[in-house]
Amino acid sequence: MRKYAIVLAAGKGTRMKTELPKCAYPLLRKPMIAYIVENLKNTGLLDELIVVVGHKKEIMMDILNDTVTYAVQEEQLGTGHAVKMAKDKMTDMDGFTIILPGDMPLINETVIAEAINDHKEYGNDLTVVTTIVDDPFGYGRIIRNGNDSLDSIIEENDATNVQKAIKEINTGIYIIKNNLLFQALDQVTNDNSKGEYYLTDIVKILKNENANMGTYVLKTSYKAMGVNDLYALSVAEGKLRNDINRALMIKGVAMINPETITIGHNVVIEENVTIHPNTYITGNSIVKKGAQIGPNTEIHNSEIGESVVCKHSLVYNSRVQEYTTVGPFAHLRDGADIGPRNRIGNFVEIKKSSTGENTKASHLAYIGDAEIGNHVNFGCGAITVNYDGSNKYKTIIGDNVFVGCNVNLIAPIEVHDDSFIAAGSTLNKNVPKGTLAIARAYQVNKENYMKLKKDQD
């Protein structure tokens, strides 16, 4: 007995006014479709996830890769038609299927699990997830009979004025027995104002067949909001941001002005961390205990170690180890791995490089494609010259090396332990251990030059 999920993600989303398919649009730097798929998987209640794609399907497939099974809806003829495209992917007609829109990123694993368990507990053939909203405009209304049981769903365009006043709406989430799903869909027609095959019609069809139908009423209605335009996206982001921040603060994360702080859905933050205003932490980032992050800092897909201080800086796809200070105005990217007790200061950029313990680049330095040892000091204006216009080359620096101000290390180059690079030097040869390296022109002072020049003028 297999349990399926079908996620409807084939639409163009014309109201988003974007080149991306609607369900690929990012929410807190993560595509909407990824939230749905991740939350479905996290329930642990499903055997297979089928995503129905259509418009620019290659973008959706690039986001989800091989984590799901794909069905293709080449022509968008309605939600009922979209579900039928998944028929060939379902090999077991025992069990049940949960059907969800792909533009509903706030539906979390708890809601999904509760709805599924409710469906099983009551032995329903079909369960429709509903909710109560103050403004039901645009949604399908839930029509109940005299016994308060589910009778049908009527779409906005087909509803009477009396029906439009109903505040209980269809969220677009259904749980249905596999053996009934396609039997019902085969009876759905497009005899409606939009000429589409509505998935909602299966309710009336199954009612006529005396199927056991029920509803699961979602109390927190905002979790079922669909994102159809950029304003709705901003509302959804605000709700998600508030939920994430509240959960973290309850667990011991201090936030200064939390309304200005954005934490991504997959971010892990340990207790006793302080996050200052205007900070973004997104992707699969980890922030360990005692860290001080922000203000005005962006961290994405990075690991921040214990008691790190990182302010007014950008950290992308990198790691900062314990007791290191980053910023203000530093930029770590593309696999930077900063060792313990480092000082990465003002206007320092580090790219695809590693440093050992107690290494410092306090200001105005660029370190790219380099391996840096312990107790290394970079003076102001020091640069690893890693690019010749065609290829990137590596700089290797040992332990206890002093790199003076305005030094250029032209890679590939190795500077061995206990060396000293004189300020203003441009090096293109390896430096042996314990060496003072000087590579600069001799200074020439021409006395009385300015007086003589003035007299000539």
MODAFEN-V806428 format. One record per residue. N is the residue number from 1. RES is the residue in three letters. SS is DSSP state (helix for helix, strand for strand, loop for the rest). OMEGA is omega in whole degrees, 0 to 359 (* if undefined). D_LAST is the distance of its C-alpha to the last C-alpha in Angstrom with 2 decimals. Layout:
n:N res:RES ss:SS omega:OMEGA d_last:D_LAST
n:N res:RES ss:SS omega:OMEGA d_last:D_LAST
//
This chain:
n:1 res:MET ss:loop omega:183 d_last:99.18
n:2 res:ARG ss:loop omega:181 d_last:95.48
n:3 res:LYS ss:loop omega:187 d_last:93.36
n:4 res:TYR ss:strand omega:164 d_last:90.53
n:5 res:ALA ss:strand omega:173 d_last:87.57
n:6 res:ILE ss:strand omega:180 d_last:86.29
n:7 res:VAL ss:strand omega:184 d_last:82.85
n:8 res:LEU ss:strand omega:187 d_last:82.08
n:9 res:ALA ss:strand omega:185 d_last:78.45
n:10 res:ALA ss:loop omega:189 d_last:78.51
n:11 res:GLY ss:loop omega:178 d_last:77.16
n:12 res:LYS ss:loop omega:184 d_last:73.94
n:13 res:GLY ss:loop omega:186 d_last:73.25
n:14 res:THR ss:helix omega:181 d_last:71.95
n:15 res:ARG ss:helix omega:175 d_last:71.51
n:16 res:MET ss:helix omega:180 d_last:68.90
n:17 res:LYS ss:loop omega:181 d_last:66.71
n:18 res:THR ss:loop omega:176 d_last:65.29
n:19 res:GLU ss:loop omega:181 d_last:65.24
n:20 res:LEU ss:loop omega:166 d_last:67.01
n:21 res:PRO ss:loop omega:187 d_last:70.79
n:22 res:LYS ss:helix omega:186 d_last:71.74
n:23 res:CYS ss:helix omega:177 d_last:73.19
n:24 res:ALA ss:helix omega:184 d_last:70.07
n:25 res:TYR ss:loop omega:186 d_last:67.87
n:26 res:PRO ss:strand omega:172 d_last:66.51
n:27 res:LEU ss:strand omega:187 d_last:67.70
n:28 res:LEU ss:loop omega:176 d_last:65.70
n:29 res:ARG ss:loop omega:179 d_last:64.07
n:30 res:LYS ss:strand omega:182 d_last:67.49
n:31 res:PRO ss:strand omega:182 d_last:69.30
n:32 res:MET ss:helix omega:183 d_last:72.28
n:33 res:ILE ss:helix omega:181 d_last:74.67
n:34 res:ALA ss:helix omega:177 d_last:73.83
n:35 res:TYR ss:helix omega:182 d_last:75.16
n:36 res:ILE ss:helix omega:183 d_last:78.48
n:37 res:VAL ss:helix omega:181 d_last:78.97
n:38 res:GLU ss:helix omega:181 d_last:78.04
n:39 res:ASN ss:helix omega:175 d_last:80.34
n:40 res:LEU ss:helix omega:180 d_last:83.21
n:41 res:LYS ss:helix omega:184 d_last:82.87
n:42 res:ASN ss:helix omega:177 d_last:82.70
n:43 res:THR ss:helix omega:184 d_last:86.14
n:44 res:GLY ss:loop omega:185 d_last:87.77
n:45 res:LEU ss:loop omega:188 d_last:90.46
n:46 res:LEU ss:loop omega:180 d_last:89.58
n:47 res:ASP ss:loop omega:185 d_last:90.06
n:48 res:GLU ss:strand omega:178 d_last:87.78
n:49 res:LEU ss:strand omega:179 d_last:84.94
n:50 res:ILE ss:strand omega:178 d_last:84.65
n:51 res:VAL ss:strand omega:178 d_last:81.60
n:52 res:VAL ss:strand omega:182 d_last:82.04
n:53 res:VAL ss:strand omega:180 d_last:78.79
n:54 res:GLY ss:loop omega:182 d_last:77.98
n:55 res:HIS ss:loop omega:180 d_last:74.74
n:56 res:LYS ss:loop omega:185 d_last:71.95
n:57 res:LYS ss:helix omega:181 d_last:74.32
n:58 res:GLU ss:helix omega:178 d_last:71.96
n:59 res:ILE ss:helix omega:179 d_last:69.69
n:60 res:MET ss:helix omega:181 d_last:72.67
n:61 res:MET ss:helix omega:178 d_last:73.81
n:62 res:ASP ss:helix omega:179 d_last:70.40
n:63 res:ILE ss:helix omega:188 d_last:70.57
n:64 res:LEU ss:helix omega:179 d_last:74.13
n:65 res:ASN ss:loop omega:184 d_last:74.34
n:66 res:ASP ss:loop omega:181 d_last:77.79
n:67 res:THR ss:loop omega:182 d_last:78.70
n:68 res:VAL ss:loop omega:170 d_last:80.94
n:69 res:THR ss:strand omega:184 d_last:83.14
n:70 res:TYR ss:strand omega:166 d_last:81.93
n:71 res:ALA ss:strand omega:187 d_last:83.89
n:72 res:VAL ss:strand omega:172 d_last:82.29
n:73 res:GLN ss:loop omega:185 d_last:82.89
n:74 res:GLU ss:loop omega:181 d_last:81.52
n:75 res:GLU ss:loop omega:184 d_last:82.47
n:76 res:GLN ss:loop omega:183 d_last:82.27
n:77 res:LEU ss:loop omega:177 d_last:85.77
n:78 res:GLY ss:loop omega:185 d_last:86.13
n:79 res:THR ss:helix omega:178 d_last:86.66
n:80 res:GLY ss:helix omega:177 d_last:90.19
n:81 res:HIS ss:helix omega:180 d_last:89.03
n:82 res:ALA ss:helix omega:180 d_last:86.23
n:83 res:VAL ss:helix omega:180 d_last:88.72
n:84 res:LYS ss:helix omega:180 d_last:90.99
n:85 res:MET ss:loop omega:181 d_last:88.17
n:86 res:ALA ss:loop omega:187 d_last:88.67
n:87 res:LYS ss:helix omega:183 d_last:92.36
n:88 res:ASP ss:helix omega:181 d_last:92.01
n:89 res:LYS ss:helix omega:183 d_last:90.06
n:90 res:MET ss:loop omega:187 d_last:92.92
n:91 res:THR ss:loop omega:184 d_last:95.62
n:92 res:ASP ss:loop omega:182 d_last:97.77
n:93 res:MET ss:loop omega:169 d_last:99.48
n:94 res:ASP ss:loop omega:179 d_last:100.65
n:95 res:GLY ss:loop omega:184 d_last:98.46
n:96 res:PHE ss:strand omega:178 d_last:96.07
n:97 res:THR ss:strand omega:170 d_last:92.66
n:98 res:ILE ss:strand omega:183 d_last:90.11
n:99 res:ILE ss:strand omega:182 d_last:88.03
n:100 res:LEU ss:strand omega:168 d_last:84.70
n:101 res:PRO ss:strand omega:180 d_last:81.82
n:102 res:GLY ss:loop omega:182 d_last:78.54
n:103 res:ASP ss:loop omega:183 d_last:76.53
n:104 res:MET ss:loop omega:190 d_last:78.15
n:105 res:PRO ss:loop omega:183 d_last:75.92
n:106 res:LEU ss:loop omega:175 d_last:77.31
n:107 res:ILE ss:loop omega:185 d_last:80.81
n:108 res:ASN ss:loop omega:185 d_last:80.90
n:109 res:GLU ss:helix omega:179 d_last:83.25
n:110 res:THR ss:helix omega:179 d_last:85.42
n:111 res:VAL ss:helix omega:181 d_last:86.24
n:112 res:ILE ss:helix omega:181 d_last:86.93
n:113 res:ALA ss:helix omega:180 d_last:89.21
n:114 res:GLU ss:helix omega:180 d_last:91.08
n:115 res:ALA ss:helix omega:179 d_last:91.71
n:116 res:ILE ss:helix omega:180 d_last:92.98
n:117 res:ASN ss:helix omega:176 d_last:95.22
n:118 res:ASP ss:helix omega:178 d_last:96.56
n:119 res:HIS ss:helix omega:181 d_last:97.38
n:120 res:LYS ss:helix omega:183 d_last:99.28
n:121 res:GLU ss:helix omega:183 d_last:101.04
n:122 res:TYR ss:loop omega:178 d_last:102.56
n:123 res:GLY ss:loop omega:183 d_last:103.37
n:124 res:ASN ss:loop omega:166 d_last:101.61
n:125 res:ASP ss:loop omega:179 d_last:101.45
n:126 res:LEU ss:strand omega:172 d_last:98.38
n:127 res:THR ss:strand omega:176 d_last:96.14
n:128 res:VAL ss:strand omega:176 d_last:93.56
n:129 res:VAL ss:strand omega:181 d_last:90.80
n:130 res:THR ss:strand omega:173 d_last:90.49
n:131 res:THR ss:strand omega:181 d_last:88.72
n:132 res:ILE ss:strand omega:179 d_last:88.82
n:133 res:VAL ss:loop omega:178 d_last:85.82
n:134 res:ASP ss:loop omega:181 d_last:85.30
n:135 res:ASP ss:loop omega:185 d_last:83.81
n:136 res:PRO ss:loop omega:186 d_last:85.59
n:137 res:PHE ss:loop omega:177 d_last:84.02
n:138 res:GLY ss:loop omega:183 d_last:83.42
n:139 res:TYR ss:loop omega:172 d_last:85.61
n:140 res:GLY ss:loop omega:182 d_last:89.08
n:141 res:ARG ss:strand omega:178 d_last:91.70
n:142 res:ILE ss:strand omega:178 d_last:94.42
n:143 res:ILE ss:strand omega:179 d_last:97.85
n:144 res:ARG ss:strand omega:179 d_last:100.62
n:145 res:ASN ss:loop omega:183 d_last:104.37
n:146 res:GLY ss:loop omega:178 d_last:106.95
n:147 res:ASN ss:loop omega:181 d_last:107.10
n:148 res:ASP ss:loop omega:177 d_last:103.33
n:149 res:SER ss:loop omega:180 d_last:102.98
n:150 res:LEU ss:strand omega:179 d_last:100.30
n:151 res:ASP ss:strand omega:181 d_last:101.44
n:152 res:SER ss:strand omega:174 d_last:98.42
n:153 res:ILE ss:strand omega:180 d_last:94.73
n:154 res:ILE ss:strand omega:181 d_last:93.65
n:155 res:GLU ss:loop omega:182 d_last:90.16
n:156 res:GLU ss:helix omega:185 d_last:88.24
n:157 res:ASN ss:helix omega:183 d_last:88.59
n:158 res:ASP ss:helix omega:185 d_last:92.34
n:159 res:ALA ss:loop omega:172 d_last:93.15
n:160 res:THR ss:loop omega:179 d_last:95.10
n:161 res:ASN ss:helix omega:178 d_last:93.86
n:162 res:VAL ss:helix omega:179 d_last:96.24
n:163 res:GLN ss:helix omega:179 d_last:94.98
n:164 res:LYS ss:helix omega:179 d_last:91.35
n:165 res:ALA ss:loop omega:179 d_last:92.11
n:166 res:ILE ss:loop omega:184 d_last:92.96
n:167 res:LYS ss:loop omega:175 d_last:90.35
n:168 res:GLU ss:strand omega:187 d_last:91.42
n:169 res:ILE ss:strand omega:173 d_last:89.32
n:170 res:ASN ss:strand omega:179 d_last:89.24
n:171 res:THR ss:strand omega:185 d_last:86.31
n:172 res:GLY ss:strand omega:178 d_last:86.65
n:173 res:ILE ss:strand omega:182 d_last:87.85
n:174 res:TYR ss:strand omega:170 d_last:91.29
n:175 res:ILE ss:strand omega:188 d_last:93.42
n:176 res:ILE ss:strand omega:176 d_last:96.22
n:177 res:LYS ss:strand omega:183 d_last:98.75
n:178 res:ASN ss:helix omega:186 d_last:97.70
n:179 res:ASN ss:helix omega:178 d_last:101.04
n:180 res:LEU ss:helix omega:189 d_last:100.77
n:181 res:LEU ss:helix omega:186 d_last:97.14
n:182 res:PHE ss:helix omega:171 d_last:97.35
n:183 res:GLN ss:helix omega:179 d_last:100.89
n:184 res:ALA ss:helix omega:182 d_last:99.55
n:185 res:LEU ss:helix omega:179 d_last:96.40
n:186 res:ASP ss:loop omega:180 d_last:98.57
n:187 res:GLN ss:loop omega:181 d_last:100.16
n:188 res:VAL ss:loop omega:176 d_last:96.93
n:189 res:THR ss:loop omega:178 d_last:96.32
n:190 res:ASN ss:loop omega:180 d_last:93.42
n:191 res:ASP ss:loop omega:179 d_last:95.55
n:192 res:ASN ss:loop omega:188 d_last:93.12
n:193 res:SER ss:loop omega:181 d_last:90.51
n:194 res:LYS ss:loop omega:180 d_last:87.68
n:195 res:GLY ss:loop omega:182 d_last:89.76
n:196 res:GLU ss:loop omega:177 d_last:88.82
n:197 res:TYR ss:loop omega:184 d_last:90.91
n:198 res:TYR ss:loop omega:173 d_last:90.76
n:199 res:LEU ss:loop omega:181 d_last:91.31
n:200 res:THR ss:loop omega:183 d_last:92.75
n:201 res:ASP ss:helix omega:180 d_last:95.80
n:202 res:ILE ss:helix omega:179 d_last:97.14
n:203 res:VAL ss:helix omega:181 d_last:98.21
n:204 res:LYS ss:helix omega:180 d_last:100.69
n:205 res:ILE ss:helix omega:181 d_last:101.85
n:206 res:LEU ss:helix omega:176 d_last:102.60
n:207 res:LYS ss:helix omega:180 d_last:104.27
n:208 res:ASN ss:helix omega:179 d_last:106.65
n:209 res:GLU ss:loop omega:178 d_last:107.47
n:210 res:ASN ss:loop omega:176 d_last:108.24
n:211 res:ALA ss:loop omega:178 d_last:105.45
n:212 res:ASN ss:loop omega:185 d_last:104.74
n:213 res:MET ss:strand omega:178 d_last:101.50
n:214 res:GLY ss:strand omega:178 d_last:99.57
n:215 res:THR ss:strand omega:168 d_last:96.27
n:216 res:TYR ss:strand omega:185 d_last:93.88
n:217 res:VAL ss:strand omega:180 d_last:92.25
n:218 res:LEU ss:strand omega:185 d_last:88.72
n:219 res:LYS ss:loop omega:179 d_last:88.23
n:220 res:THR ss:loop omega:191 d_last:84.41
n:221 res:SER ss:helix omega:183 d_last:83.88
n:222 res:TYR ss:helix omega:180 d_last:80.07
n:223 res:LYS ss:helix omega:181 d_last:80.45
n:224 res:ALA ss:helix omega:183 d_last:81.94
n:225 res:MET ss:loop omega:174 d_last:79.15
n:226 res:GLY ss:loop omega:181 d_last:77.97
n:227 res:VAL ss:loop omega:183 d_last:74.31
n:228 res:ASN ss:loop omega:179 d_last:74.07
n:229 res:ASP ss:loop omega:186 d_last:70.66
n:230 res:LEU ss:helix omega:175 d_last:67.41
n:231 res:TYR ss:helix omega:178 d_last:68.64
n:232 res:ALA ss:helix omega:177 d_last:71.72
n:233 res:LEU ss:helix omega:181 d_last:69.50
n:234 res:SER ss:helix omega:177 d_last:67.59
n:235 res:VAL ss:helix omega:179 d_last:70.93
n:236 res:ALA ss:helix omega:178 d_last:72.22
n:237 res:GLU ss:helix omega:179 d_last:69.08
n:238 res:GLY ss:helix omega:179 d_last:69.52
n:239 res:LYS ss:helix omega:181 d_last:73.16
n:240 res:LEU ss:helix omega:179 d_last:72.46
n:241 res:ARG ss:helix omega:181 d_last:69.56
n:242 res:ASN ss:helix omega:179 d_last:71.79
n:243 res:ASP ss:helix omega:181 d_last:74.66
n:244 res:ILE ss:helix omega:182 d_last:72.52
n:245 res:ASN ss:helix omega:180 d_last:70.78
n:246 res:ARG ss:helix omega:180 d_last:74.07
n:247 res:ALA ss:helix omega:180 d_last:75.74
n:248 res:LEU ss:helix omega:180 d_last:72.92
n:249 res:MET ss:helix omega:177 d_last:72.83
n:250 res:ILE ss:helix omega:181 d_last:76.61
n:251 res:LYS ss:loop omega:173 d_last:76.19
n:252 res:GLY ss:loop omega:175 d_last:73.73
n:253 res:VAL ss:loop omega:180 d_last:70.24
n:254 res:ALA ss:strand omega:178 d_last:68.28
n:255 res:MET ss:strand omega:177 d_last:66.22
n:256 res:ILE ss:loop omega:187 d_last:63.92
n:257 res:ASN ss:loop omega:186 d_last:64.05
n:258 res:PRO ss:helix omega:179 d_last:66.06
n:259 res:GLU ss:helix omega:178 d_last:65.70
n:260 res:THR ss:helix omega:187 d_last:62.05
n:261 res:ILE ss:loop omega:180 d_last:63.02
n:262 res:THR ss:strand omega:178 d_last:64.02
n:263 res:ILE ss:strand omega:182 d_last:66.11
n:264 res:GLY ss:loop omega:186 d_last:67.34
n:265 res:HIS ss:loop omega:184 d_last:71.01
n:266 res:ASN ss:loop omega:182 d_last:70.96
n:267 res:VAL ss:loop omega:175 d_last:68.77
n:268 res:VAL ss:strand omega:179 d_last:70.45
n:269 res:ILE ss:strand omega:181 d_last:69.37
n:270 res:GLU ss:loop omega:181 d_last:71.16
n:271 res:GLU ss:loop omega:179 d_last:72.13
n:272 res:ASN ss:loop omega:171 d_last:69.93
n:273 res:VAL ss:loop omega:175 d_last:66.81
n:274 res:THR ss:strand omega:179 d_last:64.61
n:275 res:ILE ss:strand omega:184 d_last:62.76
n:276 res:HIS ss:loop omega:188 d_last:60.17
n:277 res:PRO ss:loop omega:174 d_last:59.30
n:278 res:ASN ss:loop omega:180 d_last:57.79
n:279 res:THR ss:strand omega:177 d_last:58.82
n:280 res:TYR ss:strand omega:174 d_last:60.14
n:281 res:ILE ss:strand omega:189 d_last:62.27
n:282 res:THR ss:strand omega:181 d_last:63.80
n:283 res:GLY ss:loop omega:180 d_last:65.35
n:284 res:ASN ss:loop omega:183 d_last:67.37
n:285 res:SER ss:loop omega:176 d_last:65.35
n:286 res:ILE ss:strand omega:176 d_last:66.85
n:287 res:VAL ss:strand omega:186 d_last:65.71
n:288 res:LYS ss:loop omega:192 d_last:67.47
n:289 res:LYS ss:loop omega:176 d_last:68.63
n:290 res:GLY ss:loop omega:182 d_last:66.34
n:291 res:ALA ss:loop omega:175 d_last:63.24
n:292 res:GLN ss:strand omega:185 d_last:60.87
n:293 res:ILE ss:strand omega:178 d_last:59.43
n:294 res:GLY ss:loop omega:8 d_last:56.86
n:295 res:PRO ss:loop omega:171 d_last:55.72
n:296 res:ASN ss:loop omega:184 d_last:53.95
n:297 res:THR ss:strand omega:175 d_last:54.98
n:298 res:GLU ss:strand omega:178 d_last:56.34
n:299 res:ILE ss:strand omega:182 d_last:58.62
n:300 res:HIS ss:strand omega:178 d_last:60.36
n:301 res:ASN ss:loop omega:185 d_last:62.78
n:302 res:SER ss:loop omega:177 d_last:61.71
n:303 res:GLU ss:strand omega:180 d_last:63.38
n:304 res:ILE ss:strand omega:187 d_last:62.22
n:305 res:GLY ss:loop omega:182 d_last:63.75
n:306 res:GLU ss:loop omega:173 d_last:65.30
n:307 res:SER ss:loop omega:173 d_last:63.21
n:308 res:VAL ss:loop omega:171 d_last:60.02
n:309 res:VAL ss:strand omega:182 d_last:57.47
n:310 res:CYS ss:strand omega:184 d_last:55.59
n:311 res:LYS ss:loop omega:178 d_last:53.55
n:312 res:HIS ss:loop omega:187 d_last:51.07
n:313 res:SER ss:loop omega:178 d_last:51.28
n:314 res:LEU ss:strand omega:178 d_last:52.60
n:315 res:VAL ss:strand omega:183 d_last:55.19
n:316 res:TYR ss:strand omega:173 d_last:56.63
n:317 res:ASN ss:loop omega:186 d_last:59.21
n:318 res:SER ss:loop omega:177 d_last:58.46
n:319 res:ARG ss:strand omega:176 d_last:60.06
n:320 res:VAL ss:strand omega:185 d_last:58.94
n:321 res:GLN ss:loop omega:195 d_last:61.15
n:322 res:GLU ss:loop omega:174 d_last:62.41
n:323 res:TYR ss:loop omega:176 d_last:60.39
n:324 res:THR ss:loop omega:176 d_last:57.06
n:325 res:THR ss:strand omega:180 d_last:54.42
n:326 res:VAL ss:strand omega:175 d_last:52.54
n:327 res:GLY ss:loop omega:5 d_last:49.70
n:328 res:PRO ss:loop omega:172 d_last:48.35
n:329 res:PHE ss:loop omega:173 d_last:46.79
n:330 res:ALA ss:loop omega:181 d_last:48.00
n:331 res:HIS ss:strand omega:177 d_last:49.27
n:332 res:LEU ss:strand omega:186 d_last:52.10
n:333 res:ARG ss:strand omega:169 d_last:53.47
n:334 res:ASP ss:loop omega:174 d_last:55.43
n:335 res:GLY ss:loop omega:173 d_last:57.51
n:336 res:ALA ss:loop omega:180 d_last:55.35
n:337 res:ASP ss:strand omega:187 d_last:57.68
n:338 res:ILE ss:strand omega:186 d_last:56.34
n:339 res:GLY ss:loop omega:181 d_last:58.30
n:340 res:PRO ss:loop omega:173 d_last:59.77
n:341 res:ARG ss:loop omega:174 d_last:57.72
n:342 res:ASN ss:loop omega:171 d_last:54.37
n:343 res:ARG ss:strand omega:178 d_last:51.38
n:344 res:ILE ss:strand omega:195 d_last:49.63
n:345 res:GLY ss:strand omega:189 d_last:46.99
n:346 res:ASN ss:strand omega:172 d_last:44.30
n:347 res:PHE ss:strand omega:174 d_last:43.04
n:348 res:VAL ss:strand omega:176 d_last:44.81
n:349 res:GLU ss:strand omega:178 d_last:46.39
n:350 res:ILE ss:strand omega:185 d_last:49.19
n:351 res:LYS ss:strand omega:173 d_last:50.85
n:352 res:LYS ss:loop omega:183 d_last:53.88
n:353 res:SER ss:loop omega:177 d_last:53.47
n:354 res:SER ss:strand omega:176 d_last:55.63
n:355 res:THR ss:loop omega:177 d_last:54.90
n:356 res:GLY ss:loop omega:182 d_last:57.19
n:357 res:GLU ss:loop omega:173 d_last:57.90
n:358 res:ASN ss:loop omega:176 d_last:55.40
n:359 res:THR ss:loop omega:186 d_last:52.35
n:360 res:LYS ss:strand omega:166 d_last:49.27
n:361 res:ALA ss:strand omega:194 d_last:46.38
n:362 res:SER ss:strand omega:181 d_last:45.22
n:363 res:HIS ss:strand omega:169 d_last:42.24
n:364 res:LEU ss:strand omega:178 d_last:40.06
n:365 res:ALA ss:strand omega:172 d_last:41.82
n:366 res:TYR ss:strand omega:179 d_last:43.41
n:367 res:ILE ss:strand omega:182 d_last:46.57
n:368 res:GLY ss:strand omega:178 d_last:48.20
n:369 res:ASP ss:loop omega:186 d_last:51.12
n:370 res:ALA ss:strand omega:169 d_last:51.35
n:371 res:GLU ss:strand omega:186 d_last:54.03
n:372 res:ILE ss:strand omega:183 d_last:52.92
n:373 res:GLY ss:loop omega:182 d_last:55.09
n:374 res:ASN ss:loop omega:174 d_last:55.86
n:375 res:HIS ss:loop omega:176 d_last:53.51
n:376 res:VAL ss:loop omega:178 d_last:50.32
n:377 res:ASN ss:strand omega:174 d_last:47.11
n:378 res:PHE ss:strand omega:177 d_last:44.33
n:379 res:GLY ss:loop omega:180 d_last:40.99
n:380 res:CYS ss:loop omega:178 d_last:38.71
n:381 res:GLY ss:loop omega:179 d_last:37.34
n:382 res:ALA ss:loop omega:185 d_last:39.84
n:383 res:ILE ss:strand omega:165 d_last:40.95
n:384 res:THR ss:strand omega:184 d_last:43.75
n:385 res:VAL ss:strand omega:192 d_last:42.44
n:386 res:ASN ss:loop omega:189 d_last:45.78
n:387 res:TYR ss:strand omega:180 d_last:45.09
n:388 res:ASP ss:loop omega:182 d_last:43.84
n:389 res:GLY ss:loop omega:179 d_last:44.16
n:390 res:SER ss:loop omega:186 d_last:47.81
n:391 res:ASN ss:loop omega:175 d_last:49.59
n:392 res:LYS ss:strand omega:181 d_last:49.67
n:393 res:TYR ss:loop omega:190 d_last:49.85
n:394 res:LYS ss:loop omega:172 d_last:51.02
n:395 res:THR ss:strand omega:178 d_last:49.48
n:396 res:ILE ss:strand omega:181 d_last:51.97
n:397 res:ILE ss:strand omega:181 d_last:51.14
n:398 res:GLY ss:loop omega:183 d_last:53.78
n:399 res:ASP ss:loop omega:173 d_last:54.58
n:400 res:ASN ss:loop omega:179 d_last:52.52
n:401 res:VAL ss:loop omega:175 d_last:49.17
n:402 res:PHE ss:strand omega:179 d_last:45.88
n:403 res:VAL ss:strand omega:185 d_last:43.20
n:404 res:GLY ss:loop omega:180 d_last:39.81
n:405 res:CYS ss:loop omega:175 d_last:37.20
n:406 res:ASN ss:loop omega:176 d_last:35.40
n:407 res:VAL ss:loop omega:173 d_last:37.81
n:408 res:ASN ss:strand omega:177 d_last:38.69
n:409 res:LEU ss:strand omega:186 d_last:42.18
n:410 res:ILE ss:strand omega:183 d_last:42.53
n:411 res:ALA ss:loop omega:3 d_last:46.23
n:412 res:PRO ss:loop omega:182 d_last:48.72
n:413 res:ILE ss:strand omega:176 d_last:48.20
n:414 res:GLU ss:strand omega:175 d_last:50.32
n:415 res:VAL ss:strand omega:188 d_last:49.23
n:416 res:HIS ss:loop omega:188 d_last:52.23
n:417 res:ASP ss:loop omega:169 d_last:53.54
n:418 res:ASP ss:loop omega:181 d_last:51.86
n:419 res:SER ss:loop omega:181 d_last:48.42
n:420 res:PHE ss:strand omega:179 d_last:44.97
n:421 res:ILE ss:strand omega:184 d_last:41.96
n:422 res:ALA ss:loop omega:181 d_last:38.68
n:423 res:ALA ss:loop omega:176 d_last:36.16
n:424 res:GLY ss:loop omega:183 d_last:33.67
n:425 res:SER ss:loop omega:170 d_last:36.00
n:426 res:THR ss:strand omega:187 d_last:36.93
n:427 res:LEU ss:strand omega:173 d_last:40.39
n:428 res:ASN ss:loop omega:177 d_last:42.47
n:429 res:LYS ss:loop omega:179 d_last:45.10
n:430 res:ASN ss:loop omega:180 d_last:48.02
n:431 res:VAL ss:strand omega:180 d_last:47.75
n:432 res:PRO ss:loop omega:181 d_last:50.87
n:433 res:LYS ss:loop omega:174 d_last:52.64
n:434 res:GLY ss:loop omega:187 d_last:51.12
n:435 res:THR ss:loop omega:165 d_last:47.76
n:436 res:LEU ss:strand omega:180 d_last:44.21
n:437 res:ALA ss:strand omega:178 d_last:42.12
n:438 res:ILE ss:loop omega:179 d_last:38.36
n:439 res:ALA ss:loop omega:180 d_last:36.42
n:440 res:ARG ss:loop omega:181 d_last:32.67
n:441 res:ALA ss:loop omega:176 d_last:29.65
n:442 res:TYR ss:loop omega:177 d_last:28.77
n:443 res:GLN ss:loop omega:177 d_last:26.02
n:444 res:VAL ss:loop omega:177 d_last:23.12
n:445 res:ASN ss:loop omega:177 d_last:20.98
n:446 res:LYS ss:loop omega:185 d_last:17.82
n:447 res:GLU ss:loop omega:178 d_last:17.52
n:448 res:ASN ss:loop omega:183 d_last:14.43
n:449 res:TYR ss:helix omega:185 d_last:12.40
n:450 res:MET ss:helix omega:178 d_last:10.61
n:451 res:LYS ss:helix omega:179 d_last:10.01
n:452 res:LEU ss:helix omega:180 d_last:8.72
n:453 res:LYS ss:helix omega:180 d_last:6.33
n:454 res:LYS ss:helix omega:179 d_last:5.16
n:455 res:ASP ss:helix omega:179 d_last:5.45
n:456 res:GLN ss:helix omega:180 d_last:3.79
n:457 res:ASP ss:loop omega:* d_last:0.00
//
